[in-house]
Amino acid sequence: MRILLLTSDNCNQWALAHRLTAVGDLVGIVFSENLPGGSVVPQQKHPALRRLTRAPFNWPFRNAWFQLLDGYRKEFQSAPDVSTWNVAEVNGELTSEVITNTGPDVVLVSGTNLLRSQLIAHANGSSRYGTINLHTGLSPYIRGGPNCTNWCLATGRPWMIGNTVMWIDEGIDSGDVLATEGTPIDGGETLLQLHRRVMDHAHDLTCRTVTAIEDGRVTPRVQGSFGTSGDLYLTRDWGPSHMLRASLYMRTRYRHAVSQQGFTDQRERLEFVQVGSVS
């Protein structure tokens, strides 16, 4: 399986890239800076995210994120020794050129801006299988960002903490689902440990899904066929009130909630797509 990875240049993505080398031929990585419209002006980078980083209630989540990256950096030091390209924004012409020149079997997207229809069409037409997206949340139940695990905490629904691999479309985490799994948790995790478990599980699920695609053991499921359309969360909605709710929930209710039978019952009510399932 020839894999081309479109991602951001973060240590957690280096970890994913290393995992991919064990299940296929990683032909290259396109690192996107995720600047709006391809802008290279630092002052224009993610104004909504800049506001979030200044919010005092967001400190526990920022701290967990940076500790997560530090942990991956110590473990991997760098991305795998494969061809890499750097772009300001993933939808640029260079990305299309790389797809054409590398001729991948599958294009994997993780941690970039939304792909535009033109790039999606080009990636699908230039690869054997098409383009898949890793979403660190359970679609269709929890979609969007900036972090679906934190949204689960803020809304008091830890049973929805998990990961999805899907074919990509023009929506936000809305493509046909290839595999979904709830992340195994026991309630004893710190916030950092919880995010590390989700991320490691995401990488593992992605690798197993890639293998299943190559083996012809997948049957995509349209998200509209689930019993719910779920919830879409946007970065601009992650404000101080949600930060405070998530922080308090993690500190006072998370351990008890996950240890109760109700957690298992709620997770069993969710509809999952098993990796490698065929009709």
Helices and strands as residue ranges (DSSP letters): E 2-7, H 11-20, E 25-32, G 36-38, G 42-44, H 47-54, G 56-58, H 59-76, E 84-87, H 93-102, E 106-110, H 117-126, E 130-135, E 142-144, H 148-154, G 158-160, E 162-167, E 177-182, H 191-215, G 223-225, E 231-233, G 235-237, H 240-252, H 254-259, H 261-269
